[in-house]
Amino acid sequence: MSDEYYDAELEEIKRRRMEQLIRQAQEAKIREQEELIKEAQRQAILRRIMTPKARERLANVKLVRPDLARSVEDYLIGLALSGRLGKILTDEDLKEILIAIDSRNRREVNIRIREKR
């Protein structure tokens, strides 16, 4: 195999790999933009259906329990999109929903300690 052939083949491999990396970066950027758009739409819906105080409480919950906050957001957005939400949610309404969803998702933990024999 000549050096000239080897160099050309190596350059072709490098070029294809670079194209692949560029394509992957572009796809990742597109996915990131789509996620930002979806999150902006979610927040817009939540702004329409909740009072500022309720949104503030949900933001605080999100800092401590992001999984619970996401479940509540999904639940509220589902209600809003299906038209089953008849009023703007207050802080008290949100507290009740948080308690209900948290109690549904909470698992009871039993710890048993056995002595070695």
C-alpha positions as CSV (number, residue, x, y, z in Angstrom):
1,M,0.0,0.0,0.0
2,S,1.4,3.3,-1.0
3,D,1.7,6.3,1.3
4,E,-0.4,8.3,-1.1
5,Y,-3.3,5.9,-1.0
6,Y,-3.0,5.6,2.8
7,D,-3.1,9.4,3.2
8,A,-6.1,9.8,1.0
9,E,-8.0,7.0,2.8
10,L,-7.1,8.5,6.2
11,E,-8.3,12.0,5.1
12,E,-11.5,10.5,3.8
13,I,-12.1,8.8,7.2
14,K,-11.3,12.1,9.0
15,R,-13.7,14.0,6.8
16,R,-16.6,11.5,7.3
17,R,-16.0,11.6,11.1
18,M,-16.0,15.4,11.1
19,E,-19.3,15.5,9.2
20,Q,-20.8,13.0,11.6
21,L,-19.7,15.1,14.6
22,I,-21.2,18.2,13.0
23,R,-24.4,16.5,12.2
24,Q,-24.7,15.2,15.8
25,A,-24.0,18.6,17.2
26,Q,-26.7,20.1,15.0
27,E,-29.2,17.4,16.0
28,A,-28.4,18.0,19.7
29,K,-29.0,21.8,19.2
30,I,-32.3,21.2,17.5
31,R,-33.4,18.8,20.4
32,E,-32.4,21.4,23.0
33,Q,-34.4,24.2,21.2
34,E,-37.4,21.9,21.0
35,E,-37.2,21.2,24.7
36,L,-36.9,24.9,25.5
37,I,-40.0,25.6,23.3
38,K,-42.0,22.8,25.1
39,E,-40.9,24.1,28.5
40,A,-42.0,27.7,27.5
41,Q,-45.4,26.4,26.5
42,R,-45.7,24.5,29.8
43,Q,-44.9,27.6,31.7
44,A,-47.3,29.7,29.7
45,I,-50.2,27.2,30.5
46,L,-49.3,27.3,34.2
47,R,-49.2,31.1,34.2
48,R,-52.8,31.1,32.8
49,I,-54.2,28.6,35.3
50,M,-52.5,29.6,38.5
51,T,-52.2,32.6,40.7
52,P,-48.7,34.1,41.2
53,K,-48.6,32.9,44.8
54,A,-49.5,29.3,43.7
55,R,-46.8,29.5,41.0
56,E,-44.3,30.6,43.6
57,R,-45.2,27.7,45.8
58,L,-44.8,25.3,42.9
59,A,-41.4,26.8,42.1
60,N,-40.3,26.2,45.7
61,V,-41.5,22.6,45.6
62,K,-39.6,22.2,42.4
63,L,-36.3,23.2,44.2
64,V,-36.9,20.5,46.9
65,R,-38.8,17.8,45.1
66,P,-38.5,18.2,41.3
67,D,-40.3,14.8,40.7
68,L,-43.3,15.9,42.7
69,A,-43.4,19.3,41.1
70,R,-43.2,17.7,37.6
71,S,-46.1,15.3,38.5
72,V,-48.3,18.2,39.7
73,E,-47.4,20.3,36.6
74,D,-48.3,17.4,34.3
75,Y,-51.6,16.8,36.2
76,L,-52.5,20.5,36.0
77,I,-51.6,20.9,32.4
78,G,-53.7,17.8,31.6
79,L,-56.7,19.2,33.4
80,A,-56.3,22.6,31.6
81,L,-55.9,21.1,28.2
82,S,-58.9,18.8,28.6
83,G,-61.0,21.7,29.8
84,R,-61.8,20.2,33.3
85,L,-60.2,23.1,35.2
86,G,-63.0,25.5,35.9
87,K,-61.1,28.2,37.7
88,I,-57.7,29.7,38.4
89,L,-55.9,27.7,41.0
90,T,-55.1,29.5,44.2
91,D,-52.3,28.6,46.7
92,E,-54.8,26.7,48.8
93,D,-56.0,24.6,45.9
94,L,-52.4,23.9,45.0
95,K,-51.6,22.7,48.6
96,E,-54.5,20.2,48.4
97,I,-53.3,18.9,45.0
98,L,-49.7,18.6,46.3
99,I,-50.9,16.6,49.4
100,A,-53.0,14.4,47.2
101,I,-50.3,13.6,44.6
102,D,-47.6,13.2,47.3
103,S,-49.6,10.8,49.3
104,R,-50.4,8.8,46.1
105,N,-46.7,8.6,45.1
106,R,-45.2,8.1,48.6
107,R,-44.1,4.6,49.3
108,E,-44.1,3.2,52.8
109,V,-40.7,2.1,53.9
110,N,-40.4,-0.9,56.3
111,I,-37.0,-1.6,57.8
112,R,-36.4,-4.9,59.4
113,I,-33.2,-5.6,61.3
114,R,-32.4,-9.2,61.8
115,E,-29.7,-10.4,64.2
116,K,-26.9,-12.6,63.0
117,R,-27.1,-16.1,64.2
